[in-house]
Amino acid sequence: MSVAFLHPHWGWLLLALPLLAWRVRSGVDRTQIALRAAAFAAIVVALMQPSLLVATGRRQHVFIVDQKAALTAAAREKARAVLAGRLARLPANDPVTLVQIGGTPLASRVDRRIRLGEPASLSEALARAVAAVPPGAGATVTLITDGLSNDRRWARAVAGLVRRGIPVDTVALETPRPAPFVSDLRAAPARTGETVEAVATVEGHGEDVAVALYSGTRLLATSPAIRVDGVAQVPLRFTAPAPGFLPIGAVLRGGRRSDAARFDAVAAIQPPLRVLYLGDRQRGGAARLQRLLGGGFRVETPADTAAVADFGAWPLVMVDDVPARRLSAATQRQLLRAIEERGTGLLYAGGEAAFGDGGYQQSPLAAALPVTFRQEERAEKPSVAVAVVIDSSGSMQGQPLELAKYVARLAVRNLTPQDQFGVVEFYGAKQWAVPMQPVRDGAAIERAIGRMQAQGSSVLFPALQEAYYGVKNAPTRYKHVLVISDGDVSDGAFEQLIRHMAADRVNVSTVVPVAGERGIDNMTQWARWGLGRFYYVPDDASLVQIDLSVPGTTALPSYRPAPAAPRVTGQDWWRDIGSPVPPPVAGLVRVDLRSEADAIVEAGTPLLASWLYGRGRVTAMTTEPLGQGTQGWAGWPRYGEWLARVVDRTAAADTPLSVALERRGGEVAVTVQRTAGVSNAMPEARLERGATIPLVERAPGLFFGTVAVSPGDAALVVVRDGDTLVRAADRAHSDDAGGRPFSVLAALPLADLSRITGGIASIGTADGAAMTGPTGPGDRVAIPLWGWAALAALLCYLIEIAYRRRPPRRSVELREMVR
């Protein structure tokens, strides 16, 4: 037994009781104040409408019995039998409420009946069952159904059952075996020109059933015939038309199928992906790229690359064989910021201009590429012309001349037939002991050197001039004059001549083959002026092998115009399109893959490589997608599909917005999530043909809104955020059956319902299944007490009046004294 108040908020007036004793005149005594307070308190209690709850010991029982037309006659009969059996097992005085879904009224003896018509809604039945149980009363709910319902809006009712601790016993009836029918049709968002993949869900049981997809009366796709035994997912593909909302409908063909009309839905076709194309080496490159990629992409070219204010406005930028001189460092840094901060994708492709001598090796853009530039070199021995000036004057007689001739022979032996060699001797006059000639017969040249003899005076200047003129016009890469003398020569303008020779790229080296310090200063100074070397050879032990040839390397071209067969390695990029292998390329650039990057296609060297750079993705293609390297791909029918996949995987997210729709009866909830970029502006959402949808920002970049849409109408929502436009569609009756056969995928999970509420789940049994006993204090009777409180207030009021009007004691005593 307990007391409950219907309007407890009136109790706040009891806080005003102390005011009755405030500023009361002195003639009022405490008894009168107490009577007034009691009357006021009784009035407040009466306003609160108290009731005395007295337990009767009875328990509430609510039965939900499914009798909808979709059930078989046997299942409806089984439900009636289960109801009769369970009613017979209840205590005689317990109140029973029957909630019947569809069918003719049942003849069961119950205290209260609630009938729900078609279409059958288990959500409404559960809500009515919760409302039928008085607050605080012990109760149990028994649900006899096959679980199929017109809608799935039972979450609030189930939450109420769990919160109030009411167990639900479920009895599962046998579900029918219907003929095949389409229970759902969904189409993934796609861009114009892309392949749209729609999936039709077919339920039931049948053979040789095909699904045809229409837009109006135009056939879009047809599936092969299939066998349906339960639930089947049937994919249907077609090419997306112009941007907008495309009505589509699925119809079953062939086999035994239901008579249900076609299943209608809506496909949201998004605008094409914008691609900024930078490349002018290929004539008409942008138009050719547009033809290859198709309508799902819109290739745009700037009038002036340097004038592009924001590369982040495009999901993808394609740099096609553009030399670095046409893409300034400032423009490159601006592009890098768009990749790192805005998530813009970069497809960097080309041949020699892009990866070879185009000038990007030390550019800002090089750091963002998934490959590094490779410069291969070939070792070579460039040609050299050597003129040896030998002092054969009398001062060189004996060992010095022999050493000089030996040094000259050693110099000959280090030369190749492509080199040239000559010997000028001087002994007062000058002459060519060995004229300048290719070194084809080294032995003959050495014999000529051996015949030289010492004679005359040391007049070196004319001989040095002769040697200079002899090598100056030699057709070799390098030119050298080797002077072998004791340095004891007559005066001349040696410094002016030797510096002029060095400026003319003719080097001068010197050799002193005489012991002692005589002439060393002169010869050392000459070697310094001639940008050559000085050698001191005073005896046989000091002989050096003078090699005047200059070994070097030649940079090989980065672009190799040779066929190479590609090999696919990045399977994840191509898995859903069958991993197409391109034909051999006619040429490509040799590069090295960075350790963090992925090689998608290889051809002896990475042909297609990609990695993440900041928030964006950068992909490198080491051949010309529209030029010489892929000229053999012109006849490859899948080239456009292959290149479109490369562009799509590299580009930023199709849209920086995601839009989700959720239908709730006659209302559609719109959720807009800004997935990229930062903006202070509020996105604009509206129905395609209707009102604007007010949005509220609940979190940074997360917006919510609701709009009224009739359940029988499709919700077609367009959201615009700056330059970005996104379409989202929700078909009519997306949250209910809409008069079509009920789907098993939308069935109420009976076993789970019993588990979370503490009930017992069983399969259509008439009387043998266990029943959960009601919980809680049981049924209670409410006895109103507010009338007694009002009566108490009236009595207190009357007593206070009588007490106030009674004669004072002093007046009575005076009247007695007068007598």
HELIX and SHEET records of a PDB file:
HELIX    1   1 PRO A    8  ALA A   21  5                                  14    
HELIX    2   2 ARG A   30  LEU A   47  1                                  18    
HELIX    3   3 ALA A   73  ALA A   88  1                                  16    
HELIX    4   4 LEU A  122  ALA A  132  1                                  11    
HELIX    5   5 ALA A  155  ARG A  164  1                                  10    
HELIX    6   6 GLY A  285  LEU A  293  1                                   9    
HELIX    7   7 THR A  305  ALA A  307  5                                   3    
HELIX    8   8 PHE A  311  ALA A  313  5                                   3    
HELIX    9   9 ALA A  324  ARG A  326  5                                   3    
HELIX   10  10 ALA A  329  ARG A  337  1                                   9    
HELIX   11  11 ALA A  338  ARG A  342  3                                   5    
HELIX   12  12 GLU A  352  PHE A  355  1                                   4    
HELIX   13  13 PRO A  364  ALA A  368  5                                   5    
HELIX   14  14 GLY A  394  MET A  396  5                                   3    
HELIX   15  15 GLN A  399  ARG A  413  1                                  15    
HELIX   16  16 GLY A  442  GLY A  450  1                                   9    
HELIX   17  17 PHE A  461  LYS A  472  1                                  12    
HELIX   18  18 PHE A  494  ALA A  503  1                                  10    
HELIX   19  19 ILE A  520  TRP A  529  1                                  10    
HELIX   20  20 ASP A  540  SER A  542  5                                   3    
HELIX   21  21 GLN A  571  TRP A  573  5                                   3    
HELIX   22  22 ARG A  575  ILE A  577  5                                   3    
HELIX   23  23 GLN A  628  TRP A  633  5                                   6    
HELIX   24  24 TYR A  639  THR A  650  1                                  12    
HELIX   25  25 VAL A  744  ALA A  746  5                                   3    
HELIX   26  26 LEU A  750  THR A  757  1                                   8    
HELIX   27  27 TRP A  786  ARG A  805  1                                  20    
HELIX   28  28 ARG A  809  VAL A  818  1                                  10    
SHEET    1   A 3 SER A   2  PHE A   5  0                                        
SHEET    2   A 3 PRO A  50  ALA A  55 -1                                        
SHEET    3   A 3 ARG A 780  PRO A 784 -1                                        
SHEET    1   B 6 ARG A 112  LEU A 116  0                                        
SHEET    2   B 6 VAL A  96  ILE A 101  1                                        
SHEET    3   B 6 GLN A  60  ASP A  66  1                                        
SHEET    4   B 6 ALA A 139  THR A 145  1                                        
SHEET    5   B 6 VAL A 168  ALA A 172  1                                        
SHEET    6   B 6 ALA A 761  ILE A 763  1                                        
SHEET    1   C 3 PHE A 181  ALA A 187  0                                        
SHEET    2   C 3 THR A 195  SER A 215 -1                                        
SHEET    3   C 3 ARG A 218  THR A 222 -1                                        
SHEET    1   D 3 PHE A 181  ALA A 187  0                                        
SHEET    2   D 3 THR A 195  SER A 215 -1                                        
SHEET    3   D 3 ILE A 226  THR A 239 -1                                        
SHEET    1   E 5 PHE A 181  ALA A 187  0                                        
SHEET    2   E 5 THR A 195  SER A 215 -1                                        
SHEET    3   E 5 GLY A 244  ARG A 253 -1                                        
SHEET    4   E 5 PHE A 263  GLN A 270 -1                                        
SHEET    5   E 5 ALA A 190  ARG A 191  1                                        
SHEET    1   F 8 PHE A 297  GLU A 300  0                                        
SHEET    2   F 8 LEU A 273  LEU A 278  1                                        
SHEET    3   F 8 LEU A 316  ASP A 320  1                                        
SHEET    4   F 8 GLY A 345  ALA A 349  1                                        
SHEET    5   F 8 GLY A 616  MET A 621  1                                        
SHEET    6   F 8 PRO A 606  TYR A 613 -1                                        
SHEET    7   F 8 ASP A 598  GLU A 602 -1                                        
SHEET    8   F 8 ARG A 567  VAL A 568 -1                                        
SHEET    1   G 2 VAL A 371  PHE A 373  0                                        
SHEET    2   G 2 VAL A 591  LEU A 593 -1                                        
SHEET    1   H 2 GLU A 377  GLU A 380  0                                        
SHEET    2   H 2 GLY A 552  ALA A 555 -1                                        
SHEET    1   I 6 LYS A 430  PRO A 438  0                                        
SHEET    2   I 6 GLN A 420  PHE A 426 -1                                        
SHEET    3   I 6 VAL A 384  ASP A 391  1                                        
SHEET    4   I 6 TYR A 478  ILE A 484  1                                        
SHEET    5   I 6 ASN A 507  VAL A 512  1                                        
SHEET    6   I 6 LEU A 531  TYR A 536  1                                        
SHEET    1   J 2 TYR A 559  ARG A 560  0                                        
SHEET    2   J 2 LEU A 588  VAL A 589 -1                                        
SHEET    1   K 4 LEU A 657  ARG A 664  0                                        
SHEET    2   K 4 GLU A 667  ARG A 674 -1                                        
SHEET    3   K 4 LEU A 702  ALA A 708 -1                                        
SHEET    4   K 4 VAL A 696  ALA A 699 -1                                        
SHEET    1   L 4 THR A 692  ILE A 693  0                                        
SHEET    2   L 4 GLU A 684  LEU A 687 -1                                        
SHEET    3   L 4 ALA A 715  ASP A 721 -1                                        
SHEET    4   L 4 THR A 724  ASP A 730 -1                                        
END                                                                             
